[in-house]
Amino acid sequence: MEAFLVSTGIVALAEMGDKTQLLSLVLAAKFRRPIPIILGILVATLLNHALAGAVGAWLTTVLGPDALRWILGLSFLAMAVWIMIPDKLDDEASAFEGRGHYGVFLTTVIIFFLAEMGDKTQIATVALAAQYASLVGVVAGTTLGMMIANVPAVLIGDKMAHRLPLKLIHGVAAFIFVVLGVLTLMGVGQSALS
């Protein structure tokens, strides 16, 4: 349950102002069909985060506990810094978004899947899956976190985005990553890694 709750909270906070949340706003404005967009976000996130989670789980089988502890601890600290850097939509995602012949659902799936490649939340999913022994809990949590952040963006549009204190939200998420990084480097929860 801890893996699920931590994963949900971190991703929901990290996703505020992220490029995929901006992408949600763009898709909602362009297509004005929230249900296929929301379902596309869900499918893309499940696929992307399941792959990322599998990589994280695999890392626990090829790295020793000490190496994994240092890699994860430093990764969490790097995520704390990265989360404070504002995102913009990638040029590739914006260019693909203009090609509407795939339909709203499929366009959303493809764009979101590609936008998440190498994104903060995908990297966080790899690290969280390596940290916790619950692949399903991490993937379910990171997916729920994505939905918590992106569904309101689709439904409410940019009216909501301009009212959120993004610096504060990113600061809280960065603080959580710092705590996770420090605790991991100190060996807290080491039994979960071995």
N, C-alpha and C positions, 0 to 999 in steps of 0.2 A: 504494500500500500504506500510506503514511503517513496518508492521509485515513481509510482504514478503521480502522487501529489507534488513532489519536487519537480518532476518533468513538466507537469501541467503548469505550475506556477512560473517556472523559469521561462518557458516558451511563450506563455501568454504575455508576460512582461517584455521579453526580448522582442517580440513581434510588433509591439507598438511602434509605429513609424518606420517599420522595416519595408523593404522594397516589395515584398509580397502583399503587405497591407496597402501600399500605394497602388499595386496592381489590382487589388480588389476594388478600389475606388474607380480606377480606369475602366475595368470591365463592367462595373455596375452602371457607370455613366454611358458607356457605349451601347450595351445590350439591353439594359433595363429589364432583365429577366433574372431575378435573384435566385430562384430555386435551382436552375441548371448551373449557375455560377457557384453556389454553395456546395452542390453535389460534386462539381468538378474540383473544387478546393479540397473536399474530403477525400476523394479518390486519389488525387495527386499527392496529397500529404501522406496518406496511408502507404502508398507505393514507395515514395521517397524515404520516409522515415523507417519503414520496415527494412529497406536496403541499408540505410545508415545504421540502424539498430543491429542488424546482422553483422555488419563490419565491426561494430563495437564489441559485440559478443565474441566474435572470432578473435579479436585482439587479445582477449583474456586467455585464449588457448595457446597463443604463440609467444606472448611476452611473460616473463617472470613477474611475480608480485611486486618486487622492488622497482623494476623498470616501468611497469604499468603505473605504479603509484606516482612516480616522478612525471611521467608523460601526462597522466590525467591531471595531476595537481597544477602543472605548468599550463596545460590546455585550459583549465578552468580560469586561471589567472589571465591568460591571453583573451579568453572570451569576455572577461570583465572589461578589458580595455576596448576590445572590438565593438562591444555593445554600445559604447559611448560615441561611436562614430556614426553620424546619420547616414541612412541609405538613400539611394536614388534608384529609379527604375533602370534596369540594364537596357542598353540600346537594342540588343537582340530581342528581348521580350517585347519592347515597344514596337519593333518592326514586325514581329510575328503577329502581334495583337491586331494589326490592320487587316490581316487575311481572314475574313469572316466566313469563308466557304466551308470551314470545318464544323460549323455549328457552335452554339454557345458552350455546351457541356464539354465537347472535345477540345475546343480552343482553350478553355479554362484548364482542363487537365494537362494539356501539353505545356502551356505557358507556365503554370504553377510548378510542374515537375522540373522544368528547365530552370526556372527562377530560383528554386530551392537548392540546386546543385552548387555545393560549396558555400552555401549561405550559413549565417550564424546558427540558425535553428537546426540545420542538417549536421553541422559539426558538433553542436551541443548534443544532438541525439546520439551520435557516435560515442562521445565521451560519457554520457549518462548510461548508455547501454553497457559500456565497459565498466563503469563504476558500480552499477547495481546488477544483481544476478537475475533480474526480472525483465527480459526482453519485451514481453507482452505489456507489462506495466509501463515501461519507458515509452514504447511506441504509442500505446493508448494515451498516455499522458501528454506526450509532445503533440500528438494529433489533436487532442482536446484543446491544448493551449493554442494551437494554430486556429482552431475554429472559434475559440473565445475571442481572439483578436480580430479575425477576418470577417466573421459573419456580421457583426455590427457594422463594419466598414461597408459591406455589400448592402445591408439593409438601410443604413442611415446616410451613407455617403460622406462627403467631406464636411458636412455640418458638424459631425462628431469629431473628426480628426483635428480640427482647429481648436477645439476646446479642451483637449486632453493635455495635461502637463507632461509632455514627452520626456523632458530632461529629468524630471523626478522619477518617472516610470523607468527610464533607462538606468538611472542611478540606483534604484532599488534592485533591479535585475543584476547590475554590475556588482553590487554589494553581495548578493546571494552567490554569484560566481566566485567572488573573492573568498567568502566563507567556505564554500565547497573546496576551492583550491587549497586553502590553508589547512583545512581539516584533512584533506587527502594527503598533502605533503607530510603532515604530522603522523599519518598512519591511522587516523580514526576511521573505523570501518574497514580496516585491512582484511578482516576475515571475509568480507564480501568480494574482495579482489582475488582471493586464492581459492 
